[in-house]
Amino acid sequence: MKKSTKIMLVVTGILLIVLGIVCICNPVETLFSMAWLIGFLTLFSGISKLVFGLRTQNFMPNSGTRVLTGVFDVLFGIFMLCNNVFVAVSLPLIFAIWLIIEGIIIVVLSFDYKKADFQGWWWLLLMGIAVAVLGFFAMKNLEVTGMTMSILFGCGVLLLGIAYIVAFFGINKFQKKVKQAKEAFRESIDYKG
């Protein structure tokens, strides 16, 4: 995998973590700018997933899923940026659905990392479950969610950022395994020859 792709994954994770902390620390300000923040974050996340999915489609499992979720995130981000009034009114429901979808995707992808023998795969699993549970909690309590939106958003985004950073380490582990397999294959060919 290209170094720039891995850097983009880490930068996305760091930005998500920073955004999560800012949202938790500034709940009132975050509430007023939530629609724009979610739109921008989702758009950036979607572009990042698209690039990552397209660059890794030849050797990473489920790259098509990453590309599909990237397209979904880009369209969702553009919709939110263009419809701030609608989004502000329906923000609690949109937020809950987004967290549930992202959490489920992370849970599914965690098993790919398990297959690659990445020992930290369970961190992705836990983060995905935590994000989805936050989403279900937000959906069941839309009135409360409206009042505590920025804190829930901050927690969810923070967990997503951590999941992206953990995924980066999983990719490095996967690449090392691929490299070892290639070297073992070359050695077996050289040995026979």
Steps between C-alpha positions, in 0.01 A plus 500: 500500500628846419636705786268791410194274543611393846578860591149600390350230723701623801422866427130414478520317832682789668255756360207292623654475847567876515150579373350265759689672783402847375133398484506356853669812641273752319147354503305824446712622210503153349122472512460811281754389245424127511345470154799662334748300708334168426472586131867594473617204708289252306616644167868484604455151644328385179779634280756332724312166485465526122871562450593227747257248349609569143871480584467175696249315284760260360619360833267596786178306564172690475646799314171523312322555833739784580439659161123465540503654849728774368248585227219492759696734731585744219135523389381527861757772572401704194132465591564629852714790385231609250198462734600654833145594614357155430802335658482717813137396556557130436854485633439263792358229271763552228774485761367177650470328160849610399657365821316167469614451139862598574509278809368197312751556219788511749376180667487321163844628397653396834460136398709565187778619728456186711545286188826689435619401851500857628490454876330837555198404286288480812559872563329571168221261598452676835513847344248400234265355760537810717426732205192295400374490861536879522300521178222276635494701823472822302216359287298377800523839673473760225386775740790436735728464200405846384615643834819296528579473130843655507622277782368185331639619169836572659514154661399325178748693287775446758437123489501505119834682505647241735364223276673657197832515687462135608416410138826666390698263725296208365591595145868513592471152654319372190768646271776332704320165466470547123868591478597193707286277279666642187846446648414144604368432150817641338718294733307184414544570129873572546538182708340285230701663224 
